[in-house]
Amino acid sequence: MNRGHAARSLPDRPLVLIAEDDENTRAMYAFALSANGFDVAIANDRKNLRARATELLPDIIVAELDGRAGQDWTLVHDLTHDPRTVRIPVVLLTRLPVPMVRERAEREGCAALCVKPCTPDVLAVGLRAVLERQAGSG
């Protein structure tokens, strides 16, 4: 799901902005991603995500998609089309592994879709792959 970003070098510790509804899962991802070479910022809820993304301009955004289709997809669309955040890859976390979700994520310009449960180590590898792909495109 390449959005045609300009090539750029990867920072040593890319900043990942996490928006995950479950507090324990959010803490687990934050701890593990930090241990796997990422700097981590948290958006405690969907309302906060867009504001945090435009404030911090992270290297990558990880956002949970829980099935509230209208609200979720509006937020995803806003992130992937706002001039301030359009170059930031968005990775969706979801328990909804249906083809419609994957197709919609592609249409919205998401960098990847990760089906939960997803271990933090697997997520870290996936995020690095997305960032490396983005850095190599141009």
N, C-alpha and C positions, 0 to 999 in steps of 0.2 A: 504494500500500500504506500507507494512512494508519492510524496507531494511535490517533488521536484525542488527540494531545498538546495541552496548553494553549498558546495563543499566547505567544510571548516574543520579545524583541528579539535580533537577531543580534550577537554580539561582533564587533569590528573584525577580529580574527584568531581565527576559531573553532579550537578544539583538536580535531584529528583523531587518533584512535588507530588505527594501522595494524598489522594482523597479516597478514603475507605471508611465505610460507615461503622463497621465493628471496631470498637476501641482496641480490643486485644489483638485482632488481626493487624490493625494499623500499627500498633506498637511492635509487633513481631516483624513486620516488613521494614519498619524504620530501623530497628536494631540490626537486622540482618543485612540490609542494604548498606548501612553505615559500615558494618564490618567487612563488606565486600567492595569497599572503595568508592562509595557514593556519599555525597553530602545530602542530607534529607531535610525537607521542609514538609509541614503538615497543613492540610486544609481540613478542618474538622467537619465540614459539611459541604454540600453542593453549592450553597449560596456563597460560601467563603472561597470556593475553588477559583472562580473566575477572577475575583479581586486579588487573591494571592498570586495567581499566575501572571497577571499584568504588573503587579508590584515587584515580584522576584525575578521574572523572566527566567525560569529554570531551564535546564538543558533538556528535560523530558518530564512529562506529566503522566502519572498513573492514576486512573480514575475508575472507581467501581461503577458498573452499570447493573442496577438491581432489578430492572424490569418496569420501572415507572417510565414507560416508553416516552411519553411526551416530555416530561421534565428532563430525563436523561439525555435524550437526543437533542433537545434545545440547547442544553449546556455543551454537549459535544460539538454541535454545529457552531456555537458561539466561539469556542476555543479554537476550532480548526479554520475559522473564517475571519476572526478578528485580526486586523493588521498587526496588532501588538503581539499576538500569540500564534499567528499562522505558521511560523517557522519552528515552533516547538512541537516535537512529535508527541502524540497522545496515544498511550497504550491503555486499552480498556480491560478491566477485570470483570468477568461475569460468570454466573452459574448457568447461563442461557446459551448452550452451545448449538443453537439452531442456525441453519443456513441463512435465515432472514437477518439475524443479528450480524453475522459475518458480512453479508452483502451490504447492510446498512452502514456498518463501520467503514467498509471500503469506500462507499459513496460519500461519507462524511469526511474522508481524508485521514482516518486514524492510521497510525503507523503499525499497530498490531492489536490483536485480540487474544487475551490470555484467559483460558477457561479455568475456573476455580473448581476444586482446590488446586492451588499453585504454591509449591514450596518457595520460600524466600530465595534459596539458592538458584532455583530454576528461573525465578523472576529476574534475579540479578544478571544471569547469563543472557536472558532475553532482552533486557534493557540495554546491555552492552552491545548486543548484536544490532539492535535498532539504531543506537548511536553511531556505531561503526559504519553501518549502511548509509546513514545520513551523511556522515563525514566524507564517505567515499563517493557520494553522488555529486553531480554538479552540472 
